[in-house]
Amino acid sequence: MNNRNTLGIIDTGASISCLSAKFAKRCKIPVLKNSLQSQNLYTADSRKLIAIGFARTHVGLGDVKMTYTFHVVVKLNHPILFGIDFFVACSRLSHRFTKQLRFA
């Protein structure tokens, strides 16, 4: 992400992708503060997440390179959470991507 190797989590139960606010700050990824476009975000156990805005950043996953917009969330447990929305976008860019991604 932004030319840095970064570990993230793939959450097949998440409909949206998020960056932690701490990670965005550390990597100097600009955050567009919340606007009318933002939505309420909740965990699987119904706890509300504090979304502070959006961040558009470069992402490389395998041979897929793209710019993607993530929700930026306070106190996210991982630097990056890849939700289903990210993989739908990736599959539109590269048919080979869906063949490369395997879940064990």
N, C-alpha and C positions, 0 to 999 in steps of 0.2 A: 504494500500500500504506500503510495507516494515514494516509490523506490526504496522501501524498507521491507525486509522480511519480517512478517508479523504472524503470530499464531492467532487464529480465531476459532470460534465454535460454529459448527453447522447445526442449526436447530430446525429440524423438519416440521416441528409444531408451531414455529413462529411464522406469521404471515408477512412480517416486515423485518428489515435488516437495520441493525443499530451499531453505533460506535459509542464507547464510553467517553464521557466528557473529559476524564482524566487523560485518556489516550489521545484525544483530539488536541488537547492543550500541549501535551508532551511532544507531539509530532508537528505542532504548529499548523494544524489543519483549521482553516477559518470556519467558524460556525455562524450560520445565518440564524439569528435569534427567532424564536417562535413567532408565527404569524397566524392568520386565519386558516392557513392550509394545514396546520398541525392538527393532530388527532390525539385523543386519549389513548394511552398505551397501558396494557395490563399483562402481568405474568400469567402463567398457566394456573396458578393458585389464586388468581383474582386480585393480587396486589397491584396498586397503581404505580407505574413508573413515572419518574419526573423527566419529561422530555424538554430540553432547553432550546432545541432548534434542529437545523439540518446542516449536513456537511457534504459537499460534493468533492470527491477525491478519486484519484487514479487507483485502479485495482487490477492486479494480475493474478490469475488463478489458472495454473497450467499454461496452455497456449492462448488463453482468452485474456485480452487486455481491454479494459474499458474504463470509462468514467462513470461513477455511480453516486447517487444521493442516498445518504444514510440518515436516519434519525439519530440525534445525539442525546444520550441518556445519562443522567447522574446516577452513580453507584451501580453501574452495570457490572456483573461479575466477571466479564471477559472484555478484552480490548475491542474485539469485533464479534458481533453475532450475525451470522449469515442466515437470513430467513428465506423462505420459499420465493419471495419476490426477486431476490438476487439471482437465484438459479433459473427462474423463468427468463429473466433478462439475458443471462449468459447463453441459454439454449437458443435464443433468437439470434444471437451473434455468431454462434459456432455450433453447427450440427455435431461436430466432432466432440464438443464438450460433453454432451449428454452420454456419449459412448465412453468417455474417460472417467466420469464420476461414478464411483462404485461405493456402495454402502455394505459394510460387513456385519 
